[in-house]
Amino acid sequence: MAEEAVVKALHEQLFSVSDAHVYALFDGASVKELREKLWQHEPEHVCLWRGEMEPDIAEVAPYLVELKPDAEFTQWVLEKGWGNHWGIFAVSQSDLRALRQHFRRFTMVRDPDGRNLYFRFYDPRVLRTFLPTCTPDELEKFFGPVIFLAAEDEAPASGLPATLLRFSLSEGGLKRDEVGLAAT
């Protein structure tokens, strides 16, 4: 569980852009109680995968969820999810449906043998490795309507990550900011 000061600093960073929506992209495989919490708190959300799914598949699917600044669900995400690679955050002017359509394009990739594979870009460990490898054109396509993406940094051996990685586009390239969240 994240410290209160870290949760507060994380909240301030995520909700720092006025008139923008804050979303979490969750890896259902990493958040065991996600569907239960979505049902309980009813935040606006959509699955990134299309169609009807068997319950066991729906449990591990990726979900895009709009976070509200004062919602109990948001507090739960920041307190319990930080440091547990539950997912990433996206800040955008776009609504939930438009952002789902945008991110759906990246859920599948082809390997060198032409096989389709799931691409778990919403895992912070994947995102922080993937983005620096992208060309400027790839970054433009990936960010699309996103103002910035945010993810937890690697955790030190002795605890939870105290750094938020904030990714955005700057002059056609990737801008990576490290934001300290520890209490000052």
C-alpha positions in Angstrom: 0.0 0.0 0.0 1.4 3.4 -1.0 2.1 6.0 1.6 -0.4 8.9 1.9 2.2 11.5 0.7 3.0 9.4 -2.4 -0.7 8.9 -3.1 -1.3 12.7 -2.8 1.7 13.6 -5.1 0.6 11.0 -7.6 -3.0 12.4 -7.6 -1.6 15.9 -8.1 0.5 14.8 -11.1 -2.3 12.9 -12.8 -4.9 15.6 -12.4 -2.5 18.4 -13.3 -4.0 19.2 -16.7 -7.2 21.2 -16.5 -10.1 20.2 -18.8 -8.5 16.8 -19.5 -9.7 13.3 -18.6 -7.5 10.9 -16.6 -7.7 7.2 -17.5 -6.1 4.1 -16.1 -5.3 1.3 -18.5 -5.4 -1.9 -16.4 -3.9 -5.3 -17.0 -6.7 -7.5 -15.7 -4.2 -10.3 -15.2 -2.4 -8.1 -12.6 -5.5 -6.8 -10.7 -7.2 -9.8 -9.2 -10.2 -7.9 -7.9 -10.6 -5.4 -10.8 -13.9 -6.6 -12.2 -15.4 -6.8 -8.8 -14.3 -3.2 -8.0 -15.6 -2.0 -11.4 -19.0 -3.5 -10.6 -19.0 -2.1 -7.1 -17.9 1.5 -7.9 -19.2 1.8 -11.4 -16.6 4.1 -12.9 -17.0 4.6 -16.7 -15.0 1.8 -18.3 -14.6 -0.4 -21.4 -12.6 -3.5 -22.2 -9.9 -3.0 -24.9 -10.8 -6.3 -26.4 -13.8 -6.6 -28.6 -16.8 -9.0 -28.3 -18.3 -11.3 -25.7 -15.7 -13.1 -23.6 -15.8 -16.1 -21.3 -15.5 -15.1 -17.7 -12.0 -16.4 -17.3 -10.8 -14.4 -20.3 -12.7 -11.3 -19.1 -10.8 -11.5 -15.8 -7.4 -11.1 -17.6 -8.4 -8.6 -20.3 -7.2 -5.0 -20.4 -9.6 -2.3 -19.3 -9.7 1.5 -19.9 -11.3 3.2 -16.9 -11.9 6.9 -16.5 -10.7 8.2 -13.1 -12.5 11.0 -11.3 -10.4 13.2 -8.8 -12.6 12.6 -5.8 -13.9 9.1 -6.5 -13.4 6.2 -4.0 -12.3 4.0 -6.9 -9.5 6.4 -7.8 -8.3 6.4 -4.2 -8.3 2.6 -4.2 -6.2 2.5 -7.5 -3.6 4.9 -6.2 -3.3 3.3 -2.8 -3.3 -0.3 -3.7 -2.1 -0.4 -7.3 1.0 1.8 -7.0 4.1 -0.4 -7.2 2.1 -3.5 -8.3 2.3 -3.0 -12.1 -1.5 -2.9 -12.4 -1.3 -0.7 -15.4 -0.5 2.8 -16.7 -2.3 6.2 -16.8 -3.2 8.3 -19.8 -4.3 11.9 -19.8 -6.2 13.1 -22.8 -8.9 15.5 -24.0 -10.6 12.5 -25.8 -13.6 10.7 -24.3 -13.5 7.1 -23.2 -14.9 5.6 -26.5 -12.4 7.5 -28.7 -9.5 6.6 -26.5 -10.5 3.0 -26.5 -10.6 3.0 -30.3 -7.1 4.6 -30.3 -5.6 2.1 -27.9 -7.2 -1.0 -29.4 -4.9 -0.6 -32.4 -1.9 -1.6 -30.3 -3.2 -4.6 -28.4 -2.0 -7.0 -31.1 1.4 -7.2 -32.9 3.0 -9.7 -35.3 6.2 -11.5 -34.4 8.9 -12.1 -37.1 7.2 -15.3 -38.1 3.9 -13.4 -38.8 2.0 -14.8 -35.8 -0.3 -12.4 -33.9 0.7 -11.8 -30.3 -1.0 -9.8 -27.5 1.0 -6.6 -26.8 0.7 -5.7 -23.2 1.8 -2.0 -23.5 -0.4 -1.2 -20.5 2.0 -3.0 -18.2 4.4 -0.3 -16.9 7.4 -2.6 -17.2 6.6 -3.0 -20.9 5.7 0.7 -21.6 9.0 2.0 -20.1 11.0 -0.4 -22.2 8.9 0.0 -25.4 8.6 3.8 -25.8 12.4 4.6 -26.0 12.7 2.2 -28.9 10.0 4.0 -31.1 10.8 6.2 -34.0 9.3 9.7 -34.1 6.5 8.4 -36.5 5.7 5.5 -34.2 5.5 7.8 -31.2 3.1 10.1 -33.1 0.9 7.2 -33.8 1.1 5.7 -30.4 0.4 8.9 -28.5 -2.3 10.1 -30.9 -4.8 12.1 -28.7 -2.8 11.4 -25.5 -1.3 14.4 -23.7 0.9 12.2 -21.5 1.3 8.7 -20.3 2.4 7.9 -16.7 3.7 4.8 -15.2 5.5 3.7 -12.0 9.3 3.4 -12.2 11.1 0.3 -11.2 10.8 -0.4 -7.5 13.9 -0.3 -5.4 14.7 -3.6 -3.6 13.5 -2.1 -0.3 10.0 -0.9 -1.2 7.6 0.8 -3.6 8.7 3.1 -6.4 9.0 6.7 -5.4 9.2 7.9 -9.0 6.5 8.5 -11.5 7.6 8.3 -15.1 5.8 10.8 -17.3 6.0 10.3 -21.1 5.0 12.8 -23.7 5.9 14.1 -27.1 8.3 17.0 -27.5 9.6 18.3 -30.8 8.8 15.0 -32.5 10.6 12.8 -29.9 9.9 11.2 -26.6 10.1 13.3 -23.5 10.6 11.2 -20.3 10.3 13.1 -17.0 11.0 11.4 -13.7 8.8 12.9 -11.0 9.7 12.2 -7.4 6.7 11.4 -5.3 8.4 11.1 -1.9 7.3 13.4 0.9 9.5 16.5 1.1 
